[in-house]
């Protein structure tokens, strides 16, 4: 979990990072933040749960289109 920074604090860290003057802790913070950008935004469902969601949605669609 990344520490909570204000927008101004984070901008300052990014500026120091870009200039090559950030601390080791700030470098770690930026690297963790960049790694999070590469993570999927939504967790993947296990296949059994995904199948259940699909079935439930399909049943709802069938019901709604019959009415």
N, CA, C and O atoms as CSV, one atom per row, in Angstrom:
chain,resi,resn,atom,element,x,y,z
A,1,UNK,N,N,0.849,-1.182,0.000
A,1,UNK,CA,C,0.000,0.000,0.000
A,1,UNK,C,C,0.887,1.235,0.000
A,1,UNK,O,O,1.841,1.331,0.772
A,2,UNK,N,N,0.564,2.162,-0.863
A,2,UNK,CA,C,1.341,3.390,-0.961
A,2,UNK,C,C,0.896,4.376,0.115
A,2,UNK,O,O,-0.280,4.416,0.478
A,3,UNK,N,N,1.833,5.169,0.621
A,3,UNK,CA,C,1.443,6.172,1.619
A,3,UNK,C,C,0.575,7.243,0.968
A,3,UNK,O,O,0.675,7.500,-0.232
A,4,UNK,N,N,-0.267,7.853,1.770
A,4,UNK,CA,C,-1.136,8.911,1.262
A,4,UNK,C,C,-0.335,10.210,1.206
A,4,UNK,O,O,0.210,10.666,2.212
A,5,UNK,N,N,-0.277,10.786,0.030
A,5,UNK,CA,C,0.385,12.064,-0.176
A,5,UNK,C,C,-0.619,13.031,-0.773
A,5,UNK,O,O,-1.552,12.633,-1.470
A,6,UNK,N,N,-0.414,14.304,-0.489
A,6,UNK,CA,C,-1.232,15.297,-1.177
A,6,UNK,C,C,-0.747,15.355,-2.621
A,6,UNK,O,O,0.330,14.858,-2.952
A,7,UNK,N,N,-1.549,15.961,-3.458
A,7,UNK,CA,C,-1.159,16.107,-4.852
A,7,UNK,C,C,0.145,16.890,-4.969
A,7,UNK,O,O,1.007,16.546,-5.777
A,8,UNK,N,N,0.289,17.934,-4.168
A,8,UNK,CA,C,1.501,18.758,-4.197
A,8,UNK,C,C,2.720,17.948,-3.743
A,8,UNK,O,O,3.797,18.071,-4.325
A,9,UNK,N,N,2.551,17.125,-2.708
A,9,UNK,CA,C,3.660,16.292,-2.236
A,9,UNK,C,C,4.071,15.281,-3.299
A,9,UNK,O,O,5.260,15.080,-3.546
A,10,UNK,N,N,3.092,14.651,-3.920
A,10,UNK,CA,C,3.403,13.658,-4.935
A,10,UNK,C,C,4.059,14.307,-6.148
A,10,UNK,O,O,4.986,13.743,-6.729
A,11,UNK,N,N,3.583,15.487,-6.531
A,11,UNK,CA,C,4.191,16.214,-7.646
A,11,UNK,C,C,5.647,16.549,-7.333
A,11,UNK,O,O,6.503,16.484,-8.216
A,12,UNK,N,N,5.928,16.905,-6.086
A,12,UNK,CA,C,7.299,17.223,-5.689
A,12,UNK,C,C,8.190,15.978,-5.767
A,12,UNK,O,O,9.337,16.054,-6.209
A,13,UNK,N,N,7.656,14.838,-5.335
A,13,UNK,CA,C,8.410,13.584,-5.421
A,13,UNK,C,C,8.690,13.249,-6.882
A,13,UNK,O,O,9.810,12.874,-7.229
A,14,UNK,N,N,7.687,13.380,-7.732
A,14,UNK,CA,C,7.882,13.099,-9.154
A,14,UNK,C,C,8.898,14.047,-9.785
A,14,UNK,O,O,9.683,13.645,-10.645
A,15,UNK,N,N,8.879,15.292,-9.358
A,15,UNK,CA,C,9.850,16.267,-9.875
A,15,UNK,C,C,11.269,15.855,-9.483
A,15,UNK,O,O,12.176,15.866,-10.316
A,16,UNK,N,N,11.458,15.491,-8.213
A,16,UNK,CA,C,12.785,15.040,-7.757
A,16,UNK,C,C,13.189,13.764,-8.482
A,16,UNK,O,O,14.358,13.586,-8.825
A,17,UNK,N,N,12.221,12.873,-8.717
A,17,UNK,CA,C,12.502,11.641,-9.465
A,17,UNK,C,C,12.998,11.987,-10.872
A,17,UNK,O,O,13.994,11.433,-11.337
A,18,UNK,N,N,12.307,12.894,-11.537
A,18,UNK,CA,C,12.674,13.289,-12.906
A,18,UNK,C,C,14.054,13.949,-12.940
A,18,UNK,O,O,14.793,13.804,-13.914
A,19,UNK,N,N,14.394,14.670,-11.875
A,19,UNK,CA,C,15.688,15.344,-11.801
A,19,UNK,C,C,16.805,14.426,-11.328
A,19,UNK,O,O,17.982,14.778,-11.405
A,20,UNK,N,N,16.430,13.240,-10.835
A,20,UNK,CA,C,17.428,12.310,-10.313
A,20,UNK,C,C,17.913,12.664,-8.924
A,20,UNK,O,O,19.000,12.251,-8.520
A,21,UNK,N,N,17.111,13.430,-8.185
A,21,UNK,CA,C,17.520,13.863,-6.847
A,21,UNK,C,C,16.645,13.287,-5.735
A,21,UNK,O,O,16.747,13.719,-4.587
A,22,UNK,N,N,15.789,12.321,-6.059
A,22,UNK,CA,C,14.909,11.760,-5.030
A,22,UNK,C,C,15.705,10.829,-4.114
A,22,UNK,O,O,16.764,10.318,-4.480
A,23,UNK,N,N,15.170,10.630,-2.935
A,23,UNK,CA,C,15.794,9.720,-1.978
A,23,UNK,C,C,15.502,8.274,-2.382
A,23,UNK,O,O,14.689,8.012,-3.268
A,24,UNK,N,N,16.175,7.356,-1.719
A,24,UNK,CA,C,15.928,5.936,-1.988
A,24,UNK,C,C,14.481,5.576,-1.652
A,24,UNK,O,O,13.850,4.795,-2.365
A,25,UNK,N,N,13.961,6.144,-0.571
A,25,UNK,CA,C,12.564,5.874,-0.189
A,25,UNK,C,C,11.606,6.416,-1.248
A,25,UNK,O,O,10.626,5.758,-1.598
A,26,UNK,N,N,11.890,7.613,-1.755
A,26,UNK,CA,C,11.038,8.190,-2.799
A,26,UNK,C,C,11.138,7.386,-4.092
A,26,UNK,O,O,10.140,7.215,-4.792
A,27,UNK,N,N,12.318,6.897,-4.410
A,27,UNK,CA,C,12.499,6.059,-5.590
A,27,UNK,C,C,11.650,4.794,-5.463
A,27,UNK,O,O,10.985,4.382,-6.413
A,28,UNK,N,N,11.683,4.189,-4.282
A,28,UNK,CA,C,10.848,3.010,-4.044
A,28,UNK,C,C,9.374,3.328,-4.193
A,28,UNK,O,O,8.620,2.533,-4.756
A,29,UNK,N,N,8.953,4.488,-3.693
A,29,UNK,CA,C,7.560,4.916,-3.801
A,29,UNK,C,C,7.148,5.050,-5.265
A,29,UNK,O,O,6.099,4.545,-5.666
A,30,UNK,N,N,7.962,5.722,-6.053
A,30,UNK,CA,C,7.648,5.913,-7.467
A,30,UNK,C,C,7.626,4.573,-8.194
A,30,UNK,O,O,6.748,4.328,-9.021
A,31,UNK,N,N,8.587,3.707,-7.888
A,31,UNK,CA,C,8.611,2.390,-8.533
A,31,UNK,C,C,7.384,1.561,-8.183
A,31,UNK,O,O,6.845,0.870,-9.047
A,32,UNK,N,N,6.931,1.615,-6.932
A,32,UNK,CA,C,5.710,0.885,-6.537
A,32,UNK,C,C,4.487,1.475,-7.234
A,32,UNK,O,O,3.598,0.738,-7.659
A,33,UNK,N,N,4.441,2.794,-7.352
A,33,UNK,CA,C,3.332,3.446,-8.030
A,33,UNK,C,C,3.299,3.049,-9.504
A,33,UNK,O,O,2.236,2.752,-10.049
A,34,UNK,N,N,4.466,3.045,-10.143
A,34,UNK,CA,C,4.527,2.648,-11.550
A,34,UNK,C,C,4.109,1.185,-11.729
A,34,UNK,O,O,3.433,0.846,-12.701
A,35,UNK,N,N,4.507,0.328,-10.799
A,35,UNK,CA,C,4.127,-1.090,-10.875
A,35,UNK,C,C,2.619,-1.250,-10.752
A,35,UNK,O,O,2.032,-2.117,-11.402
A,36,UNK,N,N,1.987,-0.425,-9.926
A,36,UNK,CA,C,0.529,-0.510,-9.765
A,36,UNK,C,C,-0.190,-0.106,-11.042
A,36,UNK,O,O,-1.283,-0.601,-11.315
A,37,UNK,N,N,0.399,0.776,-11.819
A,37,UNK,CA,C,-0.226,1.181,-13.076
A,37,UNK,C,C,-0.324,0.015,-14.047
A,37,UNK,O,O,-1.204,-0.004,-14.908
A,38,UNK,N,N,0.570,-0.956,-13.917
A,38,UNK,CA,C,0.580,-2.102,-14.814
A,38,UNK,C,C,-0.370,-3.204,-14.373
A,38,UNK,O,O,-0.628,-4.139,-15.131
A,39,UNK,N,N,-0.895,-3.105,-13.150
A,39,UNK,CA,C,-1.809,-4.120,-12.637
A,39,UNK,C,C,-3.191,-3.927,-13.252
A,39,UNK,O,O,-3.580,-2.803,-13.568
A,40,UNK,N,N,-3.932,-5.022,-13.423
A,40,UNK,CA,C,-5.300,-4.883,-13.929
A,40,UNK,C,C,-6.130,-4.051,-12.957
A,40,UNK,O,O,-5.904,-4.084,-11.748
A,41,UNK,N,N,-7.074,-3.320,-13.487
A,41,UNK,CA,C,-7.877,-2.439,-12.638
A,41,UNK,C,C,-8.960,-3.190,-11.866
A,41,UNK,O,O,-9.425,-2.713,-10.831
A,42,UNK,N,N,-9.350,-4.322,-12.346
A,42,UNK,CA,C,-10.361,-5.116,-11.658
A,42,UNK,C,C,-9.813,-6.524,-11.442
A,42,UNK,O,O,-9.181,-7.098,-12.328
A,43,UNK,N,N,-10.059,-7.064,-10.273
A,43,UNK,CA,C,-9.575,-8.426,-10.036
A,43,UNK,C,C,-10.303,-9.427,-10.932
A,43,UNK,O,O,-11.483,-9.257,-11.238
A,44,UNK,N,N,-9.600,-10.449,-11.339
A,44,UNK,CA,C,-10.223,-11.484,-12.156
A,44,UNK,C,C,-10.995,-12.430,-11.254
A,44,UNK,O,O,-10.556,-12.771,-10.155
A,45,UNK,N,N,-12.152,-12.843,-11.743
A,45,UNK,CA,C,-12.975,-13.783,-10.984
A,45,UNK,C,C,-12.504,-15.200,-11.238
A,45,UNK,O,O,-12.063,-15.529,-12.339
A,46,UNK,N,N,-12.600,-16.045,-10.212
A,46,UNK,CA,C,-12.331,-17.461,-10.455
A,46,UNK,C,C,-13.319,-17.981,-11.497
A,46,UNK,O,O,-14.430,-17.462,-11.600
A,47,UNK,N,N,-12.936,-18.986,-12.262
A,47,UNK,CA,C,-13.765,-19.471,-13.364
A,47,UNK,C,C,-15.160,-19.902,-12.900
A,47,UNK,O,O,-16.139,-19.671,-13.608
A,48,UNK,N,N,-15.262,-20.519,-11.734
A,48,UNK,CA,C,-16.578,-20.951,-11.237
A,48,UNK,C,C,-17.479,-19.749,-10.973
A,48,UNK,O,O,-18.665,-19.767,-11.302
A,49,UNK,N,N,-16.908,-18.704,-10.375
A,49,UNK,CA,C,-17.699,-17.512,-10.079
A,49,UNK,C,C,-18.076,-16.788,-11.368
A,49,UNK,O,O,-19.190,-16.277,-11.485
A,50,UNK,N,N,-17.172,-16.738,-12.324
A,50,UNK,CA,C,-17.463,-16.117,-13.611
A,50,UNK,C,C,-18.594,-16.855,-14.322
A,50,UNK,O,O,-19.482,-16.225,-14.897
A,51,UNK,N,N,-18.566,-18.179,-14.285
A,51,UNK,CA,C,-19.635,-18.977,-14.899
A,51,UNK,C,C,-20.975,-18.677,-14.228
A,51,UNK,O,O,-22.002,-18.579,-14.900
A,52,UNK,N,N,-20.962,-18.533,-12.907
A,52,UNK,CA,C,-22.187,-18.221,-12.170
A,52,UNK,C,C,-22.717,-16.843,-12.575
A,52,UNK,O,O,-23.920,-16.677,-12.777
A,53,UNK,N,N,-21.831,-15.866,-12.693
A,53,UNK,CA,C,-22.245,-14.513,-13.089
A,53,UNK,C,C,-22.837,-14.534,-14.496
A,53,UNK,O,O,-23.869,-13.910,-14.742
A,54,UNK,N,N,-22.197,-15.242,-15.416
A,54,UNK,CA,C,-22.712,-15.333,-16.784
A,54,UNK,C,C,-24.096,-15.969,-16.813
A,54,UNK,O,O,-24.999,-15.472,-17.486
A,55,UNK,N,N,-24.261,-17.066,-16.083
A,55,UNK,CA,C,-25.548,-17.744,-16.039
A,55,UNK,C,C,-26.624,-16.830,-15.459
A,55,UNK,O,O,-27.730,-16.753,-15.993
A,56,UNK,N,N,-26.305,-16.152,-14.388
A,56,UNK,CA,C,-27.266,-15.243,-13.761
A,56,UNK,C,C,-27.661,-14.119,-14.709
A,56,UNK,O,O,-28.838,-13.779,-14.818
A,57,UNK,N,N,-26.678,-13.545,-15.392
A,57,UNK,CA,C,-26.983,-12.476,-16.347
A,57,UNK,C,C,-27.837,-12.990,-17.498
A,57,UNK,O,O,-28.790,-12.330,-17.913
A,58,UNK,N,N,-27.493,-14.175,-18.016
A,58,UNK,CA,C,-28.259,-14.738,-19.130
A,58,UNK,C,C,-29.705,-15.008,-18.711
A,58,UNK,O,O,-30.635,-14.727,-19.467
A,59,UNK,N,N,-29.891,-15.548,-17.518
A,59,UNK,CA,C,-31.243,-15.809,-17.028
A,59,UNK,C,C,-32.036,-14.512,-16.892
A,59,UNK,O,O,-33.228,-14.469,-17.199
A,60,UNK,N,N,-31.374,-13.470,-16.434
A,60,UNK,CA,C,-32.041,-12.170,-16.291
A,60,UNK,C,C,-32.415,-11.601,-17.662
A,60,UNK,O,O,-33.504,-11.052,-17.829
A,61,UNK,N,N,-31.527,-11.728,-18.631
A,61,UNK,CA,C,-31.808,-11.249,-19.993
A,61,UNK,C,C,-32.997,-12.001,-20.575
A,61,UNK,O,O,-33.900,-11.392,-21.149
A,62,UNK,N,N,-33.000,-13.332,-20.425
A,62,UNK,CA,C,-34.122,-14.115,-20.942
A,62,UNK,C,C,-35.425,-13.704,-20.288
A,62,UNK,O,O,-36.441,-13.550,-20.966
A,63,UNK,N,N,-35.405,-13.525,-18.979
A,63,UNK,CA,C,-36.611,-13.133,-18.252
A,63,UNK,C,C,-37.104,-11.767,-18.717
A,63,UNK,O,O,-38.297,-11.589,-18.961
A,64,UNK,N,N,-36.204,-10.809,-18.839
A,64,UNK,CA,C,-36.579,-9.455,-19.214
A,64,UNK,C,C,-37.077,-9.356,-20.645
A,64,UNK,O,O,-37.906,-8.498,-20.950
A,65,UNK,N,N,-36.585,-10.223,-21.533
A,65,UNK,CA,C,-37.016,-10.139,-22.920
A,65,UNK,C,C,-38.328,-10.871,-23.154
A,65,UNK,O,O,-38.948,-10.690,-24.202
A,66,UNK,N,N,-38.765,-11.688,-22.213
A,66,UNK,CA,C,-40.053,-12.388,-22.330
A,66,UNK,C,C,-41.198,-11.519,-21.872
A,66,UNK,O,O,-42.337,-11.724,-22.291
A,67,UNK,N,N,-40.926,-10.578,-21.043
A,67,UNK,CA,C,-41.994,-9.741,-20.449
A,67,UNK,C,C,-42.490,-8.687,-21.374
A,67,UNK,O,O,-43.379,-7.917,-21.012
